[in-house]
Amino acid sequence: MNKNFKRKLIVSGLTLGVAAFATTATTYAWFTSNTTVKTNEVTGTVEDNSSIYVKTGSGNFGTSVDIETSKLTFSPVQTSNGKKFTKLSGEATKNVDYLEFELEFMTESSTLQTIYLTDVTFKNTTVNKDFTLKADAAAESDGLKKGATAQIDVLDALVLSIQDTTSGDTTSATSYKYSQDKTWVGSTVGKYDGLYYYNQIMDIDQTRPEDYANRFDKTTYLNSVNSTRNGNITLGTVQGETHLKVTFRLYLDGWDQECFDAITSQTFKAAFTFSVNENNPAA
């Protein structure tokens, strides 16, 4: 097979389109194209008895916000800073390819308040979906055995970047993966890596950017954020008339180990909970 044609195939396999009613498997592997990953609900809530309020856009301050997601059709994207995105092919992204929203926080307290993201809840809402992936090819010399299985979920390829935008786009963003990488079952190759597997069965050598591993926070994963102080993500501070603005960007990381296979046509929802240090005695 022509090598250039092979490289075109991988781009096709990585690009999730907008056909919501059908999926088409490629002839060559377990990739699918022309499919959709959607979110059907994203909410943000201030913890009960907290002294902070939140709003989005020109809305009013309150204790909860609903984020508009109906037009989103997530596509695998890449970013070196968690702020600017492109498709894996280098093409420009569209507004529907990832979710971006800014929340503004305030408090009526005259005491300096530190705001935390204290709970992140993601739920896969796909109906009648088998998340088991079975290797239908082998690379025995590298330890991958035919028939090995891995549990693949769209949530595992999600990344959330968080940026303090109170003073505009002047600060860096921090990106958090949803979870640590999964492992193959019934194989000696170790962690599941869709790109590695695809390279083996297509006999190509597609590689991730050299700085890829350094693009993410290595100590916190979204599925471990919880109400304990050590499980919080610090967003910033508010006091009196001084507000805090935070921009969140939720995206499907195209270079993630688990973003190369049966996550297409899945749906999910997400919820974020915020609190202040008065609710975190250890802060």
KESELO-499846 format. One record per residue (C-alpha): residue in three letters; x, y, z. Coordinates in steps of 0.2 Angstrom, whole numbers, plus 5000, padded with zeros to 4 digits. Each point is the difference from the previous one (the first is absolute). Last residue first. Example, Ala and Ser with C-alpha at 12.3 -4.5 7.8 and 13.67 -1.06 7.14 Angstrom:
// residues 2
<pt residuo="ser" u="5068" v="4995" w="5036"/>
<pt residuo="ala" u="4994" v="4983" w="5003"/>
This chain:
// residues 283
<pt residuo="ala" u="4965" v="5124" w="5267"/>
<pt residuo="ala" u="4997" v="4986" w="5012"/>
<pt residuo="pro" u="4984" v="5007" w="5006"/>
<pt residuo="asn" u="4992" v="4999" w="4983"/>
<pt residuo="asn" u="4983" v="5008" w="5000"/>
<pt residuo="glu" u="5007" v="5017" w="5005"/>
<pt residuo="asn" u="5012" v="4997" w="4986"/>
<pt residuo="val" u="4987" v="5003" w="4987"/>
<pt residuo="ser" u="4989" v="4988" w="4989"/>
<pt residuo="phe" u="4997" v="4995" w="4982"/>
<pt residuo="thr" u="4992" v="4985" w="4993"/>
<pt residuo="phe" u="5001" v="4995" w="4981"/>
<pt residuo="ala" u="4989" v="4988" w="4991"/>
<pt residuo="ala" u="5002" v="4991" w="4983"/>
<pt residuo="lys" u="4990" v="4990" w="4988"/>
<pt residuo="phe" u="5005" v="4987" w="4987"/>
<pt residuo="thr" u="4996" v="4993" w="4983"/>
<pt residuo="gln" u="5009" v="4987" w="4990"/>
<pt residuo="ser" u="4999" v="4999" w="4981"/>
<pt residuo="thr" u="5019" v="4998" w="4999"/>
<pt residuo="ile" u="5010" v="4993" w="5015"/>
<pt residuo="ala" u="5003" v="4984" w="4990"/>
<pt residuo="asp" u="5018" v="5004" w="4994"/>
<pt residuo="phe" u="5014" v="5013" w="5000"/>
<pt residuo="cys" u="4997" v="5011" w="5015"/>
<pt residuo="glu" u="5006" v="4989" w="5014"/>
<pt residuo="gln" u="5018" v="5003" w="5000"/>
<pt residuo="asp" u="4997" v="5019" w="4999"/>
<pt residuo="trp" u="5006" v="5008" w="4984"/>
<pt residuo="gly" u="4983" v="5007" w="4995"/>
<pt residuo="asp" u="4996" v="5007" w="5017"/>
<pt residuo="leu" u="4981" v="5002" w="5000"/>
<pt residuo="tyr" u="4997" v="5017" w="5007"/>
<pt residuo="leu" u="4993" v="5009" w="5015"/>
<pt residuo="arg" u="5006" v="5018" w="5001"/>
<pt residuo="phe" u="4996" v="5010" w="5016"/>
<pt residuo="thr" u="5003" v="5019" w="5002"/>
<pt residuo="val" u="5000" v="5007" w="5018"/>
<pt residuo="lys" u="4995" v="5018" w="5005"/>
<pt residuo="leu" u="5002" v="5005" w="5018"/>
<pt residuo="his" u="4991" v="5015" w="5007"/>
<pt residuo="thr" u="5007" v="5014" w="5011"/>
<pt residuo="glu" u="4985" v="5010" w="5007"/>
<pt residuo="gly" u="5001" v="4991" w="5017"/>
<pt residuo="gln" u="5014" v="4987" w="5000"/>
<pt residuo="val" u="5003" v="4987" w="4987"/>
<pt residuo="thr" u="5015" v="4987" w="4998"/>
<pt residuo="gly" u="5006" v="4988" w="4987"/>
<pt residuo="leu" u="4996" v="4983" w="4992"/>
<pt residuo="thr" u="5008" v="4987" w="5012"/>
<pt residuo="ile" u="4997" v="4982" w="4995"/>
<pt residuo="asn" u="4994" v="4990" w="5014"/>
<pt residuo="gly" u="5004" v="4981" w="5004"/>
<pt residuo="asn" u="5012" v="5004" w="5014"/>
<pt residuo="arg" u="4987" v="5011" w="5009"/>
<pt residuo="thr" u="4988" v="4986" w="5000"/>
<pt residuo="ser" u="4984" v="5003" w="4990"/>
<pt residuo="asn" u="5005" v="4990" w="4985"/>
<pt residuo="val" u="5011" v="5001" w="4984"/>
<pt residuo="ser" u="5006" v="4982" w="4996"/>
<pt residuo="asn" u="4990" v="4998" w="4984"/>
<pt residuo="leu" u="5008" v="5017" w="4994"/>
<pt residuo="tyr" u="5018" v="4994" w="5002"/>
<pt residuo="thr" u="5012" v="5009" w="5010"/>
<pt residuo="thr" u="5019" v="4998" w="5002"/>
<pt residuo="lys" u="5007" v="5000" w="4983"/>
<pt residuo="asp" u="4992" v="5016" w="4994"/>
<pt residuo="phe" u="5000" v="4999" w="4981"/>
<pt residuo="arg" u="5010" v="5006" w="4985"/>
<pt residuo="asn" u="5017" v="4993" w="5006"/>
<pt residuo="ala" u="4996" v="4982" w="4992"/>
<pt residuo="tyr" u="4997" v="5008" w="4983"/>
<pt residuo="asp" u="5016" v="5010" w="4999"/>
<pt residuo="glu" u="5007" v="4989" w="4986"/>
<pt residuo="pro" u="4984" v="5001" w="4990"/>
<pt residuo="arg" u="4992" v="4982" w="4998"/>
<pt residuo="thr" u="5007" v="4988" w="4986"/>
<pt residuo="gln" u="4993" v="4992" w="4985"/>
<pt residuo="asp" u="5011" v="4986" w="4994"/>
<pt residuo="ile" u="4992" v="4989" w="4987"/>
<pt residuo="asp" u="4997" v="4981" w="4998"/>
<pt residuo="met" u="4981" v="5002" w="5001"/>
<pt residuo="ile" u="4998" v="4986" w="5013"/>
<pt residuo="gln" u="5014" v="5006" w="5011"/>
<pt residuo="asn" u="4998" v="5019" w="4998"/>
<pt residuo="tyr" u="4981" v="4997" w="5005"/>
<pt residuo="tyr" u="5005" v="4991" w="5015"/>
<pt residuo="tyr" u="5013" v="5013" w="5006"/>
<pt residuo="leu" u="4987" v="5014" w="4996"/>
<pt residuo="gly" u="4986" v="4991" w="5010"/>
<pt residuo="asp" u="5011" v="4998" w="5015"/>
<pt residuo="tyr" u="4995" v="4988" w="5014"/>
<pt residuo="lys" u="5013" v="4999" w="5014"/>
<pt residuo="gly" u="5010" v="4984" w="5002"/>
<pt residuo="val" u="5006" v="4991" w="4985"/>
<pt residuo="thr" u="5000" v="4983" w="5008"/>
<pt residuo="ser" u="4982" v="4996" w="4995"/>
<pt residuo="gly" u="4984" v="4992" w="5007"/>
<pt residuo="val" u="4993" v="5016" w="5006"/>
<pt residuo="trp" u="5006" v="5016" w="4993"/>
<pt residuo="thr" u="5003" v="5014" w="5011"/>
<pt residuo="lys" u="4990" v="5017" w="5003"/>
<pt residuo="asp" u="5008" v="5017" w="5001"/>
<pt residuo="gln" u="4997" v="5011" w="5015"/>
<pt residuo="ser" u="4984" v="5010" w="5000"/>
<pt residuo="tyr" u="4991" v="5015" w="4995"/>
<pt residuo="lys" u="5015" v="5010" w="4995"/>
<pt residuo="tyr" u="5004" v="5017" w="5007"/>
<pt residuo="ser" u="5006" v="5015" w="4991"/>
<pt residuo="thr" u="5007" v="5016" w="5008"/>
<pt residuo="ala" u="4998" v="5016" w="4991"/>
<pt residuo="ser" u="5013" v="5014" w="4999"/>
<pt residuo="thr" u="4995" v="5018" w="5004"/>
<pt residuo="thr" u="4998" v="5015" w="4990"/>
<pt residuo="asp" u="4984" v="4996" w="4991"/>
<pt residuo="gly" u="4989" v="5013" w="5009"/>
<pt residuo="ser" u="5003" v="5007" w="5017"/>
<pt residuo="thr" u="4988" v="4989" w="5009"/>
<pt residuo="thr" u="5004" v="4986" w="4987"/>
<pt residuo="asp" u="5006" v="4987" w="5013"/>
<pt residuo="gln" u="5002" v="4985" w="4989"/>
<pt residuo="ile" u="4995" v="4982" w="5002"/>
<pt residuo="ser" u="5002" v="4986" w="4986"/>
<pt residuo="leu" u="4989" v="4985" w="5001"/>
<pt residuo="val" u="5006" v="4984" w="4991"/>
<pt residuo="leu" u="4989" v="4986" w="4994"/>
<pt residuo="ala" u="5007" v="4984" w="4992"/>
<pt residuo="asp" u="4995" v="4989" w="5015"/>
<pt residuo="leu" u="4982" v="5006" w="5000"/>
<pt residuo="val" u="4998" v="4993" w="4982"/>
<pt residuo="asp" u="5001" v="4983" w="5008"/>
<pt residuo="ile" u="5011" v="4985" w="4995"/>
<pt residuo="gln" u="5002" v="4984" w="5010"/>
<pt residuo="ala" u="5015" v="4990" w="4993"/>
<pt residuo="thr" u="5001" v="4983" w="4993"/>
<pt residuo="ala" u="5014" v="4989" w="4994"/>
<pt residuo="gly" u="4994" v="4988" w="4986"/>
<pt residuo="lys" u="5015" v="5001" w="4989"/>
<pt residuo="lys" u="5015" v="5003" w="5011"/>
<pt residuo="leu" u="5010" v="5016" w="5002"/>
<pt residuo="gly" u="5018" v="4996" w="5007"/>
<pt residuo="asp" u="5011" v="5010" w="4989"/>
<pt residuo="ser" u="5005" v="4985" w="4990"/>
<pt residuo="glu" u="4983" v="4994" w="5000"/>
<pt residuo="ala" u="4992" v="5014" w="4991"/>
<pt residuo="ala" u="4983" v="4994" w="4998"/>
<pt residuo="ala" u="4984" v="5003" w="4991"/>
<pt residuo="asp" u="4981" v="4999" w="5005"/>
<pt residuo="ala" u="5004" v="5008" w="5017"/>
<pt residuo="lys" u="4983" v="5000" w="5009"/>
<pt residuo="leu" u="4992" v="5016" w="5006"/>
<pt residuo="thr" u="4987" v="4998" w="5014"/>
<pt residuo="phe" u="4989" v="5016" w="5003"/>
<pt residuo="asp" u="4984" v="4992" w="4994"/>
<pt residuo="lys" u="4987" v="5013" w="4997"/>
<pt residuo="asn" u="4981" v="4997" w="5003"/>
<pt residuo="val" u="4997" v="5019" w="5004"/>
<pt residuo="thr" u="5014" v="5012" w="5002"/>
<pt residuo="thr" u="4998" v="5011" w="5015"/>
<pt residuo="asn" u="5018" v="5000" w="5006"/>
<pt residuo="lys" u="5000" v="5010" w="5016"/>
<pt residuo="phe" u="5012" v="5013" w="5006"/>
<pt residuo="thr" u="5000" v="5007" w="5017"/>
<pt residuo="val" u="5013" v="5013" w="5006"/>
<pt residuo="asp" u="5000" v="5005" w="5018"/>
<pt residuo="thr" u="5009" v="5013" w="5010"/>
<pt residuo="leu" u="5005" v="5013" w="4987"/>
<pt residuo="tyr" u="5006" v="5013" w="5013"/>
<pt residuo="ile" u="4998" v="5018" w="5003"/>
<pt residuo="thr" u="5011" v="5009" w="5013"/>
<pt residuo="gln" u="4990" v="5014" w="5010"/>
<pt residuo="leu" u="5008" v="5016" w="5006"/>
<pt residuo="thr" u="4988" v="5007" w="5013"/>
<pt residuo="ser" u="4988" v="5014" w="4996"/>
<pt residuo="ser" u="4987" v="4987" w="4996"/>
<pt residuo="glu" u="4987" v="5003" w="4987"/>
<pt residuo="thr" u="5009" v="4988" w="4988"/>
<pt residuo="met" u="5003" v="5000" w="4982"/>
<pt residuo="phe" u="5004" v="4987" w="4986"/>
<pt residuo="glu" u="5000" v="5002" w="4981"/>
<pt residuo="leu" u="4999" v="4984" w="4989"/>
<pt residuo="glu" u="5007" v="5000" w="4982"/>
<pt residuo="phe" u="4996" v="4986" w="4988"/>
<pt residuo="glu" u="5009" v="4990" w="4987"/>
<pt residuo="leu" u="4994" v="4983" w="4993"/>
<pt residuo="tyr" u="5009" v="4992" w="4986"/>
<pt residuo="asp" u="4997" v="4996" w="4981"/>
<pt residuo="val" u="4984" v="5011" w="4999"/>
<pt residuo="asn" u="5009" v="5016" w="5000"/>
<pt residuo="lys" u="5010" v="4995" w="4984"/>
<pt residuo="thr" u="5018" v="4994" w="5000"/>
<pt residuo="ala" u="5013" v="5005" w="4987"/>
<pt residuo="glu" u="5009" v="4986" w="4990"/>
<pt residuo="gly" u="5016" v="4994" w="5006"/>
<pt residuo="ser" u="4996" v="4982" w="4997"/>
<pt residuo="leu" u="4998" v="4996" w="5018"/>
<pt residuo="lys" u="4987" v="5014" w="5001"/>
<pt residuo="thr" u="5005" v="5016" w="5007"/>
<pt residuo="phe" u="4999" v="5008" w="5017"/>
<pt residuo="lys" u="5005" v="5016" w="5010"/>
<pt residuo="lys" u="4998" v="5001" w="5019"/>
<pt residuo="gly" u="5006" v="4984" w="5008"/>
<pt residuo="asn" u="5018" v="5005" w="4996"/>
<pt residuo="ser" u="5006" v="4987" w="4987"/>
<pt residuo="thr" u="4984" v="4996" w="4993"/>
<pt residuo="gln" u="4993" v="4985" w="4989"/>
<pt residuo="val" u="4982" v="4996" w="4995"/>
<pt residuo="pro" u="4989" v="4984" w="4998"/>
<pt residuo="ser" u="4983" v="5006" w="4995"/>
<pt residuo="phe" u="4986" v="5004" w="5012"/>
<pt residuo="thr" u="4983" v="5003" w="4992"/>
<pt residuo="leu" u="4993" v="5015" w="5010"/>
<pt residuo="lys" u="4983" v="5008" w="4995"/>
<pt residuo="ser" u="4990" v="4995" w="5015"/>
<pt residuo="thr" u="5014" v="5005" w="5013"/>
<pt residuo="glu" u="4993" v="5016" w="5008"/>
<pt residuo="ile" u="5007" v="5000" w="5018"/>
<pt residuo="asp" u="4988" v="5000" w="5015"/>
<pt residuo="val" u="5004" v="5011" w="5015"/>
<pt residuo="ser" u="4998" v="4998" w="5018"/>
<pt residuo="thr" u="5000" v="5010" w="5017"/>
<pt residuo="gly" u="4995" v="5017" w="4992"/>
<pt residuo="phe" u="5007" v="5015" w="4992"/>
<pt residuo="asn" u="4990" v="5007" w="4985"/>
<pt residuo="gly" u="5004" v="4996" w="4982"/>
<pt residuo="ser" u="5011" v="5011" w="4989"/>
<pt residuo="gly" u="5013" v="4986" w="4997"/>
<pt residuo="thr" u="5000" v="4986" w="5013"/>
<pt residuo="lys" u="4995" v="5002" w="5018"/>
<pt residuo="val" u="5007" v="4995" w="5017"/>
<pt residuo="tyr" u="4996" v="5004" w="5018"/>
<pt residuo="ile" u="5011" v="4998" w="5016"/>
<pt residuo="ser" u="4996" v="4999" w="5018"/>
<pt residuo="ser" u="4999" v="4981" w="5001"/>
<pt residuo="asn" u="4986" v="4992" w="5010"/>
<pt residuo="asp" u="4996" v="4987" w="4986"/>
<pt residuo="glu" u="5014" v="4998" w="4988"/>
<pt residuo="val" u="5000" v="5011" w="4984"/>
<pt residuo="thr" u="4994" v="4991" w="4985"/>
<pt residuo="gly" u="5006" v="4999" w="4982"/>
<pt residuo="thr" u="4991" v="4990" w="4987"/>
<pt residuo="val" u="5004" v="4991" w="4983"/>
<pt residuo="glu" u="4986" v="4989" w="4992"/>
<pt residuo="asn" u="4998" v="4991" w="4983"/>
<pt residuo="thr" u="5019" v="4998" w="4995"/>
<pt residuo="lys" u="5003" v="4993" w="4983"/>
<pt residuo="val" u="5012" v="4989" w="4991"/>
<pt residuo="thr" u="4995" v="4998" w="4982"/>
<pt residuo="thr" u="5004" v="4988" w="4985"/>
<pt residuo="asn" u="5007" v="5002" w="4983"/>
<pt residuo="ser" u="5014" v="4988" w="5003"/>
<pt residuo="thr" u="5003" v="4984" w="5009"/>
<pt residuo="phe" u="5016" v="4992" w="5005"/>
<pt residuo="trp" u="5001" v="4981" w="5003"/>
<pt residuo="ala" u="5012" v="4997" w="4986"/>
<pt residuo="tyr" u="5003" v="4999" w="4981"/>
<pt residuo="thr" u="4983" v="5001" w="4992"/>
<pt residuo="thr" u="4994" v="5015" w="5009"/>
<pt residuo="ala" u="4985" v="4999" w="5011"/>
<pt residuo="thr" u="4985" v="5011" w="4996"/>
<pt residuo="thr" u="4989" v="5007" w="5013"/>
<pt residuo="ala" u="4982" v="5005" w="4999"/>
<pt residuo="phe" u="4987" v="5012" w="5006"/>
<pt residuo="ala" u="5010" v="5015" w="5007"/>
<pt residuo="ala" u="5010" v="5004" w="4984"/>
<pt residuo="val" u="5010" v="5015" w="5007"/>
<pt residuo="gly" u="5018" v="4995" w="4998"/>
<pt residuo="leu" u="5013" v="4992" w="5011"/>
<pt residuo="thr" u="5017" v="5002" w="4992"/>
<pt residuo="leu" u="5013" v="4988" w="5006"/>
<pt residuo="gly" u="4997" v="4986" w="4988"/>
<pt residuo="ser" u="5000" v="5012" w="4985"/>
<pt residuo="val" u="5017" v="5006" w="5006"/>
<pt residuo="ile" u="5006" v="4983" w="5002"/>
<pt residuo="leu" u="4994" v="4995" w="4982"/>
<pt residuo="lys" u="5010" v="5015" w="4992"/>
<pt residuo="arg" u="5016" v="4993" w="5008"/>
<pt residuo="lys" u="4996" v="4983" w="4991"/>
<pt residuo="phe" u="4997" v="5009" w="4984"/>
<pt residuo="asn" u="5017" v="5008" w="5001"/>
<pt residuo="lys" u="5008" v="4983" w="5004"/>
<pt residuo="asn" u="4993" v="4992" w="4984"/>
<pt residuo="met" u="4994" v="4983" w="5004"/>
